[in-house]
Amino acid sequence: MATFDTSRTTYGSASVASRIFSMISATIAAVVAWNDARVTRNALAALTDRELEDIGLSRADIDSVAESHIIR
């Protein structure tokens, strides 16, 4: 007796869809990270030198803090 399984997807189509979803999700993650860095940079740039000194930063540190991957 022969059987035919119709519940599976076409071989290879799942991996293609997975790759496409992965690329879209990586793009979205990059845009979110860029926006977070932009917001952080703008917020720190709006502070006075005295306020930056109070939190232990200088103007030169703003870019490195904005680009860091530390969870805020």
PQR file of N, CA, C, O and H, with PARSE charges and radii, in Angstrom:
ATOM      1  N   MET A   1       0.840  -1.165   0.000 -0.4000 1.5000
ATOM      2  CA  MET A   1       0.000   0.000   0.000 -0.0000 2.0000
ATOM      3  C   MET A   1       0.896   1.243   0.000  0.5500 1.7000
ATOM      4  O   MET A   1       1.814   1.351   0.813 -0.5500 1.4000
ATOM      5  N   ALA A   2       0.631   2.153  -0.890 -0.4000 1.5000
ATOM      6  CA  ALA A   2       1.422   3.376  -1.010 -0.0000 2.0000
ATOM      7  C   ALA A   2       0.654   4.535  -0.388  0.5500 1.7000
ATOM      8  O   ALA A   2      -0.572   4.607  -0.476 -0.5500 1.4000
ATOM      9  H   ALA A   2      -0.115   2.065  -1.550  0.4000 1.0000
ATOM     10  N   THR A   3       1.398   5.438   0.240 -0.4000 1.5000
ATOM     11  CA  THR A   3       0.770   6.635   0.816 -0.0000 2.0000
ATOM     12  C   THR A   3       1.443   7.868   0.244  0.5500 1.7000
ATOM     13  O   THR A   3       2.588   7.827  -0.205 -0.5500 1.4000
ATOM     14  H   THR A   3       2.393   5.379   0.312  0.4000 1.0000
ATOM     15  N   PHE A   4       0.722   8.936   0.271 -0.4000 1.5000
ATOM     16  CA  PHE A   4       1.250  10.207  -0.218 -0.0000 2.0000
ATOM     17  C   PHE A   4       0.945  11.273   0.833  0.5500 1.7000
ATOM     18  O   PHE A   4      -0.216  11.517   1.163 -0.5500 1.4000
ATOM     19  H   PHE A   4      -0.208   8.970   0.636  0.4000 1.0000
ATOM     20  N   ASP A   5       1.987  11.899   1.350 -0.4000 1.5000
ATOM     21  CA  ASP A   5       1.831  12.886   2.416 -0.0000 2.0000
ATOM     22  C   ASP A   5       1.619  14.267   1.794  0.5500 1.7000
ATOM     23  O   ASP A   5       2.504  14.780   1.110 -0.5500 1.4000
ATOM     24  H   ASP A   5       2.930  11.701   1.082  0.4000 1.0000
ATOM     25  N   THR A   6       0.464  14.864   2.026 -0.4000 1.5000
ATOM     26  CA  THR A   6       0.175  16.182   1.464 -0.0000 2.0000
ATOM     27  C   THR A   6       0.239  17.296   2.515  0.5500 1.7000
ATOM     28  O   THR A   6      -0.094  18.443   2.218 -0.5500 1.4000
ATOM     29  H   THR A   6      -0.255  14.447   2.582  0.4000 1.0000
ATOM     30  N   SER A   7       0.656  16.972   3.717 -0.4000 1.5000
ATOM     31  CA  SER A   7       0.668  17.980   4.776 -0.0000 2.0000
ATOM     32  C   SER A   7       1.974  18.773   4.834  0.5500 1.7000
ATOM     33  O   SER A   7       2.059  19.737   5.595 -0.5500 1.4000
ATOM     34  H   SER A   7       0.927  16.040   3.958  0.4000 1.0000
ATOM     35  N   ARG A   8       2.968  18.410   4.073 -0.4000 1.5000
ATOM     36  CA  ARG A   8       4.248  19.113   4.099 -0.0000 2.0000
ATOM     37  C   ARG A   8       4.316  20.166   3.000  0.5500 1.7000
ATOM     38  O   ARG A   8       3.680  20.052   1.952 -0.5500 1.4000
ATOM     39  H   ARG A   8       2.899  17.628   3.454  0.4000 1.0000
ATOM     40  N   THR A   9       5.102  21.182   3.277 -0.4000 1.5000
ATOM     41  CA  THR A   9       5.295  22.224   2.260 -0.0000 2.0000
ATOM     42  C   THR A   9       6.285  21.724   1.220  0.5500 1.7000
ATOM     43  O   THR A   9       6.947  20.705   1.415 -0.5500 1.4000
ATOM     44  H   THR A   9       5.619  21.274   4.128  0.4000 1.0000
ATOM     45  N   THR A  10       6.375  22.432   0.146 -0.4000 1.5000
ATOM     46  CA  THR A  10       7.346  22.103  -0.882 -0.0000 2.0000
ATOM     47  C   THR A  10       8.735  22.271  -0.310  0.5500 1.7000
ATOM     48  O   THR A  10       9.024  23.279   0.334 -0.5500 1.4000
ATOM     49  H   THR A  10       5.837  23.260  -0.013  0.4000 1.0000
ATOM     50  N   TYR A  11       9.584  21.314  -0.532 -0.4000 1.5000
ATOM     51  CA  TYR A  11      10.928  21.374   0.016 -0.0000 2.0000
ATOM     52  C   TYR A  11      11.664  22.590  -0.530  0.5500 1.7000
ATOM     53  O   TYR A  11      11.669  22.835  -1.736 -0.5500 1.4000
ATOM     54  H   TYR A  11       9.349  20.495  -1.055  0.4000 1.0000
ATOM     55  N   GLY A  12      12.276  23.337   0.359 -0.4000 1.5000
ATOM     56  CA  GLY A  12      13.027  24.510  -0.041 -0.0000 2.0000
ATOM     57  C   GLY A  12      12.257  25.805   0.104  0.5500 1.7000
ATOM     58  O   GLY A  12      12.871  26.856   0.289 -0.5500 1.4000
ATOM     59  H   GLY A  12      12.272  23.137   1.339  0.4000 1.0000
ATOM     60  N   SER A  13      10.949  25.772   0.029 -0.4000 1.5000
ATOM     61  CA  SER A  13      10.193  27.020   0.123 -0.0000 2.0000
ATOM     62  C   SER A  13      10.227  27.574   1.547  0.5500 1.7000
ATOM     63  O   SER A  13      10.196  28.791   1.730 -0.5500 1.4000
ATOM     64  H   SER A  13      10.451  24.918  -0.121  0.4000 1.0000
ATOM     65  N   ALA A  14      10.290  26.711   2.553 -0.4000 1.5000
ATOM     66  CA  ALA A  14      10.350  27.182   3.928 -0.0000 2.0000
ATOM     67  C   ALA A  14      11.672  27.892   4.193  0.5500 1.7000
ATOM     68  O   ALA A  14      11.695  28.902   4.897 -0.5500 1.4000
ATOM     69  H   ALA A  14      10.315  25.722   2.405  0.4000 1.0000
ATOM     70  N   SER A  15      12.758  27.389   3.648 -0.4000 1.5000
ATOM     71  CA  SER A  15      14.042  28.023   3.890 -0.0000 2.0000
ATOM     72  C   SER A  15      14.150  29.367   3.163  0.5500 1.7000
ATOM     73  O   SER A  15      14.788  30.290   3.668 -0.5500 1.4000
ATOM     74  H   SER A  15      12.739  26.569   3.076  0.4000 1.0000
ATOM     75  N   VAL A  16      13.545  29.481   2.006 -0.4000 1.5000
ATOM     76  CA  VAL A  16      13.548  30.751   1.279 -0.0000 2.0000
ATOM     77  C   VAL A  16      12.733  31.779   2.054  0.5500 1.7000
ATOM     78  O   VAL A  16      13.160  32.923   2.211 -0.5500 1.4000
ATOM     79  H   VAL A  16      13.027  28.731   1.596  0.4000 1.0000
ATOM     80  N   ALA A  17      11.574  31.379   2.534 -0.4000 1.5000
ATOM     81  CA  ALA A  17      10.743  32.292   3.322 -0.0000 2.0000
ATOM     82  C   ALA A  17      11.457  32.688   4.604  0.5500 1.7000
ATOM     83  O   ALA A  17      11.363  33.836   5.038 -0.5500 1.4000
ATOM     84  H   ALA A  17      11.227  30.450   2.406  0.4000 1.0000
ATOM     85  N   SER A  18      12.161  31.761   5.207 -0.4000 1.5000
ATOM     86  CA  SER A  18      12.907  32.045   6.427 -0.0000 2.0000
ATOM     87  C   SER A  18      14.021  33.053   6.167  0.5500 1.7000
ATOM     88  O   SER A  18      14.236  33.958   6.972 -0.5500 1.4000
ATOM     89  H   SER A  18      12.238  30.828   4.855  0.4000 1.0000
ATOM     90  N   ARG A  19      14.725  32.906   5.060 -0.4000 1.5000
ATOM     91  CA  ARG A  19      15.788  33.852   4.707 -0.0000 2.0000
ATOM     92  C   ARG A  19      15.237  35.243   4.442  0.5500 1.7000
ATOM     93  O   ARG A  19      15.832  36.238   4.856 -0.5500 1.4000
ATOM     94  H   ARG A  19      14.551  32.170   4.405  0.4000 1.0000
ATOM     95  N   ILE A  20      14.114  35.316   3.761 -0.4000 1.5000
ATOM     96  CA  ILE A  20      13.494  36.613   3.467 -0.0000 2.0000
ATOM     97  C   ILE A  20      13.055  37.278   4.764  0.5500 1.7000
ATOM     98  O   ILE A  20      13.302  38.467   4.970 -0.5500 1.4000
ATOM     99  H   ILE A  20      13.631  34.508   3.425  0.4000 1.0000
ATOM    100  N   PHE A  21      12.405  36.516   5.640 -0.4000 1.5000
ATOM    101  CA  PHE A  21      11.971  37.061   6.926 -0.0000 2.0000
ATOM    102  C   PHE A  21      13.171  37.506   7.749  0.5500 1.7000
ATOM    103  O   PHE A  21      13.112  38.535   8.423 -0.5500 1.4000
ATOM    104  H   PHE A  21      12.205  35.550   5.473  0.4000 1.0000
ATOM    105  N   SER A  22      14.250  36.749   7.703 -0.4000 1.5000
ATOM    106  CA  SER A  22      15.463  37.088   8.441 -0.0000 2.0000
ATOM    107  C   SER A  22      16.063  38.394   7.923  0.5500 1.7000
ATOM    108  O   SER A  22      16.506  39.221   8.719 -0.5500 1.4000
ATOM    109  H   SER A  22      14.298  35.913   7.156  0.4000 1.0000
ATOM    110  N   MET A  23      16.084  38.589   6.629 -0.4000 1.5000
ATOM    111  CA  MET A  23      16.622  39.824   6.047 -0.0000 2.0000
ATOM    112  C   MET A  23      15.758  41.026   6.431  0.5500 1.7000
ATOM    113  O   MET A  23      16.280  42.089   6.766 -0.5500 1.4000
ATOM    114  H   MET A  23      15.724  37.917   5.982  0.4000 1.0000
ATOM    115  N   ILE A  24      14.445  40.853   6.381 -0.4000 1.5000
ATOM    116  CA  ILE A  24      13.542  41.938   6.758 -0.0000 2.0000
ATOM    117  C   ILE A  24      13.713  42.275   8.232  0.5500 1.7000
ATOM    118  O   ILE A  24      13.759  43.450   8.597 -0.5500 1.4000
ATOM    119  H   ILE A  24      14.021  39.989   6.109  0.4000 1.0000
ATOM    120  N   SER A  25      13.807  41.263   9.076 -0.4000 1.5000
ATOM    121  CA  SER A  25      13.956  41.499  10.499 -0.0000 2.0000
ATOM    122  C   SER A  25      15.294  42.141  10.820  0.5500 1.7000
ATOM    123  O   SER A  25      15.360  42.981  11.717 -0.5500 1.4000
ATOM    124  H   SER A  25      13.769  40.309   8.779  0.4000 1.0000
ATOM    125  N   ALA A  26      16.365  41.777  10.119 -0.4000 1.5000
ATOM    126  CA  ALA A  26      17.673  42.412  10.332 -0.0000 2.0000
ATOM    127  C   ALA A  26      17.644  43.875   9.905  0.5500 1.7000
ATOM    128  O   ALA A  26      18.258  44.722  10.553 -0.5500 1.4000
ATOM    129  H   ALA A  26      16.311  41.095   9.390  0.4000 1.0000
ATOM    130  N   THR A  27      16.938  44.174   8.824 -0.4000 1.5000
ATOM    131  CA  THR A  27      16.815  45.551   8.364 -0.0000 2.0000
ATOM    132  C   THR A  27      16.051  46.394   9.374  0.5500 1.7000
ATOM    133  O   THR A  27      16.448  47.519   9.679 -0.5500 1.4000
ATOM    134  H   THR A  27      16.439  43.485   8.297  0.4000 1.0000
ATOM    135  N   ILE A  28      14.966  45.855   9.885 -0.4000 1.5000
ATOM    136  CA  ILE A  28      14.178  46.570  10.891 -0.0000 2.0000
ATOM    137  C   ILE A  28      15.009  46.795  12.147  0.5500 1.7000
ATOM    138  O   ILE A  28      14.963  47.878  12.730 -0.5500 1.4000
ATOM    139  H   ILE A  28      14.643  44.942   9.637  0.4000 1.0000
ATOM    140  N   ALA A  29      15.773  45.784  12.573 -0.4000 1.5000
ATOM    141  CA  ALA A  29      16.614  45.921  13.760 -0.0000 2.0000
ATOM    142  C   ALA A  29      17.679  46.998  13.553  0.5500 1.7000
ATOM    143  O   ALA A  29      17.990  47.741  14.484 -0.5500 1.4000
ATOM    144  H   ALA A  29      15.810  44.904  12.099  0.4000 1.0000
ATOM    145  N   ALA A  30      18.233  47.092  12.364 -0.4000 1.5000
ATOM    146  CA  ALA A  30      19.240  48.116  12.073 -0.0000 2.0000
ATOM    147  C   ALA A  30      18.633  49.514  12.126  0.5500 1.7000
ATOM    148  O   ALA A  30      19.255  50.443  12.640 -0.5500 1.4000
ATOM    149  H   ALA A  30      17.981  46.488  11.607  0.4000 1.0000
ATOM    150  N   VAL A  31      17.431  49.665  11.600 -0.4000 1.5000
ATOM    151  CA  VAL A  31      16.753  50.969  11.628 -0.0000 2.0000
ATOM    152  C   VAL A  31      16.420  51.360  13.069  0.5500 1.7000
ATOM    153  O   VAL A  31      16.583  52.520  13.447 -0.5500 1.4000
ATOM    154  H   VAL A  31      16.926  48.910  11.182  0.4000 1.0000
ATOM    155  N   VAL A  32      15.963  50.415  13.865 -0.4000 1.5000
ATOM    156  CA  VAL A  32      15.643  50.693  15.272 -0.0000 2.0000
ATOM    157  C   VAL A  32      16.909  51.087  16.034  0.5500 1.7000
ATOM    158  O   VAL A  32      16.879  52.028  16.828 -0.5500 1.4000
ATOM    159  H   VAL A  32      15.831  49.473  13.558  0.4000 1.0000
ATOM    160  N   ALA A  33      18.010  50.389  15.806 -0.4000 1.5000
ATOM    161  CA  ALA A  33      19.270  50.714  16.478 -0.0000 2.0000
ATOM    162  C   ALA A  33      19.763  52.097  16.063  0.5500 1.7000
ATOM    163  O   ALA A  33      20.245  52.859  16.901 -0.5500 1.4000
ATOM    164  H   ALA A  33      18.035  49.625  15.161  0.4000 1.0000
ATOM    165  N   TRP A  34      19.649  52.425  14.781 -0.4000 1.5000
ATOM    166  CA  TRP A  34      20.053  53.744  14.307 -0.0000 2.0000
ATOM    167  C   TRP A  34      19.210  54.834  14.969  0.5500 1.7000
ATOM    168  O   TRP A  34      19.741  55.866  15.382 -0.5500 1.4000
ATOM    169  H   TRP A  34      19.258  51.806  14.100  0.4000 1.0000
ATOM    170  N   ASN A  35      17.901  54.609  15.070 -0.4000 1.5000
ATOM    171  CA  ASN A  35      17.024  55.603  15.662 -0.0000 2.0000
ATOM    172  C   ASN A  35      17.315  55.769  17.154  0.5500 1.7000
ATOM    173  O   ASN A  35      17.302  56.891  17.661 -0.5500 1.4000
ATOM    174  H   ASN A  35      17.470  53.771  14.735  0.4000 1.0000
ATOM    175  N   ASP A  36      17.575  54.677  17.858 -0.4000 1.5000
ATOM    176  CA  ASP A  36      17.930  54.761  19.277 -0.0000 2.0000
ATOM    177  C   ASP A  36      19.203  55.581  19.470  0.5500 1.7000
ATOM    178  O   ASP A  36      19.275  56.416  20.372 -0.5500 1.4000
ATOM    179  H   ASP A  36      17.586  53.766  17.446  0.4000 1.0000
ATOM    180  N   ALA A  37      20.199  55.346  18.633 -0.4000 1.5000
ATOM    181  CA  ALA A  37      21.450  56.097  18.726 -0.0000 2.0000
ATOM    182  C   ALA A  37      21.215  57.574  18.427  0.5500 1.7000
ATOM    183  O   ALA A  37      21.797  58.440  19.081 -0.5500 1.4000
ATOM    184  H   ALA A  37      20.140  54.668  17.900  0.4000 1.0000
ATOM    185  N   ARG A  38      20.375  57.862  17.455 -0.4000 1.5000
ATOM    186  CA  ARG A  38      20.067  59.249  17.100 -0.0000 2.0000
ATOM    187  C   ARG A  38      19.375  59.970  18.250  0.5500 1.7000
ATOM    188  O   ARG A  38      19.726  61.106  18.572 -0.5500 1.4000
ATOM    189  H   ARG A  38      19.903  57.159  16.924  0.4000 1.0000
ATOM    190  N   VAL A  39      18.389  59.313  18.872 -0.4000 1.5000
ATOM    191  CA  VAL A  39      17.663  59.922  19.988 -0.0000 2.0000
ATOM    192  C   VAL A  39      18.603  60.153  21.164  0.5500 1.7000
ATOM    193  O   VAL A  39      18.563  61.212  21.791 -0.5500 1.4000
ATOM    194  H   VAL A  39      18.104  58.391  18.610  0.4000 1.0000
ATOM    195  N   THR A  40      19.447  59.174  21.467 -0.4000 1.5000
ATOM    196  CA  THR A  40      20.406  59.310  22.564 -0.0000 2.0000
ATOM    197  C   THR A  40      21.380  60.445  22.296  0.5500 1.7000
ATOM    198  O   THR A  40      21.658  61.260  23.175 -0.5500 1.4000
ATOM    199  H   THR A  40      19.480  58.314  20.957  0.4000 1.0000
ATOM    200  N   ARG A  41      21.900  60.489  21.066 -0.4000 1.5000
ATOM    201  CA  ARG A  41      22.853  61.544  20.706 -0.0000 2.0000
ATOM    202  C   ARG A  41      22.215  62.926  20.846  0.5500 1.7000
ATOM    203  O   ARG A  41      22.848  63.846  21.364 -0.5500 1.4000
ATOM    204  H   ARG A  41      21.675  59.827  20.352  0.4000 1.0000
ATOM    205  N   ASN A  42      20.975  63.083  20.393 -0.4000 1.5000
ATOM    206  CA  ASN A  42      20.291  64.374  20.488 -0.0000 2.0000
ATOM    207  C   ASN A  42      20.015  64.766  21.933  0.5500 1.7000
ATOM    208  O   ASN A  42      20.149  65.934  22.297 -0.5500 1.4000
ATOM    209  H   ASN A  42      20.461  62.336  19.972  0.4000 1.0000
ATOM    210  N   ALA A  43      19.630  63.792  22.758 -0.4000 1.5000
ATOM    211  CA  ALA A  43      19.351  64.086  24.163 -0.0000 2.0000
ATOM    212  C   ALA A  43      20.618  64.505  24.894  0.5500 1.7000
ATOM    213  O   ALA A  43      20.595  65.451  25.681 -0.5500 1.4000
ATOM    214  H   ALA A  43      19.521  62.843  22.462  0.4000 1.0000
ATOM    215  N   LEU A  44      21.717  63.814  24.643 -0.4000 1.5000
ATOM    216  CA  LEU A  44      22.972  64.180  25.306 -0.0000 2.0000
ATOM    217  C   LEU A  44      23.519  65.501  24.789  0.5500 1.7000
ATOM    218  O   LEU A  44      24.097  66.274  25.552 -0.5500 1.4000
ATOM    219  H   LEU A  44      21.736  63.045  24.004  0.4000 1.0000
ATOM    220  N   ALA A  45      23.343  65.765  23.516 -0.4000 1.5000
ATOM    221  CA  ALA A  45      23.832  67.017  22.947 -0.0000 2.0000
ATOM    222  C   ALA A  45      23.062  68.217  23.496  0.5500 1.7000
ATOM    223  O   ALA A  45      23.587  69.331  23.521 -0.5500 1.4000
ATOM    224  H   ALA A  45      22.873  65.137  22.896  0.4000 1.0000
ATOM    225  N   ALA A  46      21.831  68.000  23.931 -0.4000 1.5000
ATOM    226  CA  ALA A  46      21.024  69.087  24.473 -0.0000 2.0000
ATOM    227  C   ALA A  46      21.441  69.462  25.894  0.5500 1.7000
ATOM    228  O   ALA A  46      21.067  70.528  26.383 -0.5500 1.4000
ATOM    229  H   ALA A  46      21.405  67.096  23.911  0.4000 1.0000
ATOM    230  N   LEU A  47      22.208  68.604  26.560 -0.4000 1.5000
ATOM    231  CA  LEU A  47      22.649  68.894  27.929 -0.0000 2.0000
ATOM    232  C   LEU A  47      23.784  69.915  27.926  0.5500 1.7000
ATOM    233  O   LEU A  47      24.534  70.027  26.956 -0.5500 1.4000
ATOM    234  H   LEU A  47      22.511  67.737  26.163  0.4000 1.0000
ATOM    235  N   THR A  48      23.896  70.646  29.013 -0.4000 1.5000
ATOM    236  CA  THR A  48      25.007  71.589  29.158 -0.0000 2.0000
ATOM    237  C   THR A  48      26.265  70.818  29.553  0.5500 1.7000
ATOM    238  O   THR A  48      26.198  69.652  29.943 -0.5500 1.4000
ATOM    239  H   THR A  48      23.287  70.554  29.801  0.4000 1.0000
ATOM    240  N   ASP A  49      27.404  71.486  29.446 -0.4000 1.5000
ATOM    241  CA  ASP A  49      28.663  70.850  29.851 -0.0000 2.0000
ATOM    242  C   ASP A  49      28.629  70.459  31.331  0.5500 1.7000
ATOM    243  O   ASP A  49      29.155  69.413  31.711 -0.5500 1.4000
ATOM    244  H   ASP A  49      27.458  72.433  29.130  0.4000 1.0000
ATOM    245  N   ARG A  50      28.023  71.282  32.146 -0.4000 1.5000
ATOM    246  CA  ARG A  50      27.911  70.993  33.583 -0.0000 2.0000
ATOM    247  C   ARG A  50      27.053  69.744  33.822  0.5500 1.7000
ATOM    248  O   ARG A  50      27.409  68.904  34.648 -0.5500 1.4000
ATOM    249  H   ARG A  50      27.596  72.132  31.837  0.4000 1.0000
ATOM    250  N   GLU A  51      25.942  69.615  33.117 -0.4000 1.5000
ATOM    251  CA  GLU A  51      25.079  68.447  33.262 -0.0000 2.0000
ATOM    252  C   GLU A  51      25.788  67.177  32.791  0.5500 1.7000
ATOM    253  O   GLU A  51      25.655  66.120  33.408 -0.5500 1.4000
ATOM    254  H   GLU A  51      25.653  70.297  32.446  0.4000 1.0000
ATOM    255  N   LEU A  52      26.541  67.288  31.694 -0.4000 1.5000
ATOM    256  CA  LEU A  52      27.312  66.141  31.214 -0.0000 2.0000
ATOM    257  C   LEU A  52      28.371  65.737  32.241  0.5500 1.7000
ATOM    258  O   LEU A  52      28.591  64.551  32.484 -0.5500 1.4000
ATOM    259  H   LEU A  52      26.648  68.147  31.193  0.4000 1.0000
ATOM    260  N   GLU A  53      29.020  66.732  32.839 -0.4000 1.5000
ATOM    261  CA  GLU A  53      30.031  66.453  33.844 -0.0000 2.0000
ATOM    262  C   GLU A  53      29.414  65.757  35.060  0.5500 1.7000
ATOM    263  O   GLU A  53      30.044  64.890  35.666 -0.5500 1.4000
ATOM    264  H   GLU A  53      28.840  67.696  32.642  0.4000 1.0000
ATOM    265  N   ASP A  54      28.195  66.133  35.415 -0.4000 1.5000
ATOM    266  CA  ASP A  54      27.506  65.512  36.550 -0.0000 2.0000
ATOM    267  C   ASP A  54      27.274  64.016  36.333  0.5500 1.7000
ATOM    268  O   ASP A  54      27.288  63.241  37.290 -0.5500 1.4000
ATOM    269  H   ASP A  54      27.683  66.838  34.923  0.4000 1.0000
ATOM    270  N   ILE A  55      27.064  63.614  35.096 -0.4000 1.5000
ATOM    271  CA  ILE A  55      26.855  62.189  34.831 -0.0000 2.0000
ATOM    272  C   ILE A  55      28.131  61.498  34.350  0.5500 1.7000
ATOM    273  O   ILE A  55      28.100  60.343  33.926 -0.5500 1.4000
ATOM    274  H   ILE A  55      27.053  64.243  34.319  0.4000 1.0000
ATOM    275  N   GLY A  56      29.244  62.212  34.421 -0.4000 1.5000
ATOM    276  CA  GLY A  56      30.537  61.608  34.121 -0.0000 2.0000
ATOM    277  C   GLY A  56      30.886  61.530  32.655  0.5500 1.7000
ATOM    278  O   GLY A  56      31.648  60.654  32.245 -0.5500 1.4000
ATOM    279  H   GLY A  56      29.269  63.150  34.766  0.4000 1.0000
ATOM    280  N   LEU A  57      30.344  62.430  31.860 -0.4000 1.5000
ATOM    281  CA  LEU A  57      30.619  62.431  30.422 -0.0000 2.0000
ATOM    282  C   LEU A  57      31.166  63.773  29.984  0.5500 1.7000
ATOM    283  O   LEU A  57      31.046  64.771  30.694 -0.5500 1.4000
ATOM    284  H   LEU A  57      29.725  63.142  32.193  0.4000 1.0000
ATOM    285  N   SER A  58      31.758  63.785  28.824 -0.4000 1.5000
ATOM    286  CA  SER A  58      32.161  65.030  28.171 -0.0000 2.0000
ATOM    287  C   SER A  58      31.550  65.027  26.768  0.5500 1.7000
ATOM    288  O   SER A  58      30.981  64.025  26.336 -0.5500 1.4000
ATOM    289  H   SER A  58      31.855  62.974  28.247  0.4000 1.0000
ATOM    290  N   ARG A  59      31.668  66.130  26.078 -0.4000 1.5000
ATOM    291  CA  ARG A  59      31.119  66.203  24.716 -0.0000 2.0000
ATOM    292  C   ARG A  59      31.746  65.151  23.797  0.5500 1.7000
ATOM    293  O   ARG A  59      31.093  64.637  22.888 -0.5500 1.4000
ATOM    294  H   ARG A  59      32.130  66.944  26.429  0.4000 1.0000
ATOM    295  N   ALA A  60      33.003  64.845  24.045 -0.4000 1.5000
ATOM    296  CA  ALA A  60      33.695  63.857  23.208 -0.0000 2.0000
ATOM    297  C   ALA A  60      33.147  62.449  23.400  0.5500 1.7000
ATOM    298  O   ALA A  60      33.328  61.595  22.533 -0.5500 1.4000
ATOM    299  H   ALA A  60      33.533  65.263  24.783  0.4000 1.0000
ATOM    300  N   ASP A  61      32.481  62.196  24.519 -0.4000 1.5000
ATOM    301  CA  ASP A  61      31.953  60.858  24.817 -0.0000 2.0000
ATOM    302  C   ASP A  61      30.583  60.593  24.198  0.5500 1.7000
ATOM    303  O   ASP A  61      30.129  59.449  24.182 -0.5500 1.4000
ATOM    304  H   ASP A  61      32.334  62.890  25.224  0.4000 1.0000
ATOM    305  N   ILE A  62      29.929  61.612  23.697 -0.4000 1.5000
ATOM    306  CA  ILE A  62      28.544  61.467  23.244 -0.0000 2.0000
ATOM    307  C   ILE A  62      28.415  60.423  22.140  0.5500 1.7000
ATOM    308  O   ILE A  62      27.527  59.573  22.211 -0.5500 1.4000
ATOM    309  H   ILE A  62      30.298  62.541  23.710  0.4000 1.0000
ATOM    310  N   ASP A  63      29.266  60.462  21.132 -0.4000 1.5000
ATOM    311  CA  ASP A  63      29.159  59.498  20.029 -0.0000 2.0000
ATOM    312  C   ASP A  63      29.393  58.070  20.498  0.5500 1.7000
ATOM    313  O   ASP A  63      28.686  57.157  20.073 -0.5500 1.4000
ATOM    314  H   ASP A  63      29.987  61.152  21.074  0.4000 1.0000
ATOM    315  N   SER A  64      30.374  57.867  21.368 -0.4000 1.5000
ATOM    316  CA  SER A  64      30.652  56.500  21.826 -0.0000 2.0000
ATOM    317  C   SER A  64      29.521  55.971  22.691  0.5500 1.7000
ATOM    318  O   SER A  64      29.209  54.781  22.634 -0.5500 1.4000
ATOM    319  H   SER A  64      30.949  58.609  21.713  0.4000 1.0000
ATOM    320  N   VAL A  65      28.901  56.827  23.487 -0.4000 1.5000
ATOM    321  CA  VAL A  65      27.770  56.391  24.310 -0.0000 2.0000
ATOM    322  C   VAL A  65      26.567  56.084  23.427  0.5500 1.7000
ATOM    323  O   VAL A  65      25.870  55.095  23.654 -0.5500 1.4000
ATOM    324  H   VAL A  65      29.154  57.793  23.533  0.4000 1.0000
ATOM    325  N   ALA A  66      26.317  56.914  22.431 -0.4000 1.5000
ATOM    326  CA  ALA A  66      25.163  56.714  21.548 -0.0000 2.0000
ATOM    327  C   ALA A  66      25.303  55.445  20.722  0.5500 1.7000
ATOM    328  O   ALA A  66      24.298  54.793  20.440 -0.5500 1.4000
ATOM    329  H   ALA A  66      26.883  57.717  22.246  0.4000 1.0000
ATOM    330  N   GLU A  67      26.505  55.077  20.328 -0.4000 1.5000
ATOM    331  CA  GLU A  67      26.722  53.900  19.497 -0.0000 2.0000
ATOM    332  C   GLU A  67      26.935  52.617  20.290  0.5500 1.7000
ATOM    333  O   GLU A  67      27.003  51.537  19.704 -0.5500 1.4000
ATOM    334  H   GLU A  67      27.321  55.607  20.557  0.4000 1.0000
ATOM    335  N   SER A  68      27.040  52.718  21.606 -0.4000 1.5000
ATOM    336  CA  SER A  68      27.295  51.510  22.400 -0.0000 2.0000
ATOM    337  C   SER A  68      26.070  50.606  22.388  0.5500 1.7000
ATOM    338  O   SER A  68      24.944  51.065  22.200 -0.5500 1.4000
ATOM    339  H   SER A  68      26.985  53.596  22.082  0.4000 1.0000
ATOM    340  N   HIS A  69      26.304  49.329  22.589 -0.4000 1.5000
ATOM    341  CA  HIS A  69      25.231  48.345  22.567 -0.0000 2.0000
ATOM    342  C   HIS A  69      24.826  47.924  23.969  0.5500 1.7000
ATOM    343  O   HIS A  69      24.261  46.849  24.170 -0.5500 1.4000
ATOM    344  H   HIS A  69      27.219  48.956  22.742  0.4000 1.0000
ATOM    345  N   ILE A  70      25.120  48.782  24.933 -0.4000 1.5000
ATOM    346  CA  ILE A  70      24.744  48.513  26.315 -0.0000 2.0000
ATOM    347  C   ILE A  70      23.253  48.757  26.451  0.5500 1.7000
ATOM    348  O   ILE A  70      22.738  49.748  25.934 -0.5500 1.4000
ATOM    349  H   ILE A  70      25.578  49.656  24.770  0.4000 1.0000
ATOM    350  N   ILE A  71      22.559  47.871  27.135 -0.4000 1.5000
ATOM    351  CA  ILE A  71      21.128  48.040  27.353 -0.0000 2.0000
ATOM    352  C   ILE A  71      20.924  49.237  28.275  0.5500 1.7000
ATOM    353  O   ILE A  71      21.498  49.314  29.361 -0.5500 1.4000
ATOM    354  H   ILE A  71      22.978  47.066  27.554  0.4000 1.0000
ATOM    355  N   ARG A  72      20.102  50.157  27.819 -0.4000 1.5000
ATOM    356  CA  ARG A  72      19.890  51.374  28.603 -0.0000 2.0000
ATOM    357  C   ARG A  72      18.649  51.257  29.425  0.5500 1.7000
ATOM    358  O   ARG A  72      18.302  52.185  30.155 -0.5500 1.4000
ATOM    359  H   ARG A  72      19.636  50.094  26.936  0.4000 1.0000
TER
END
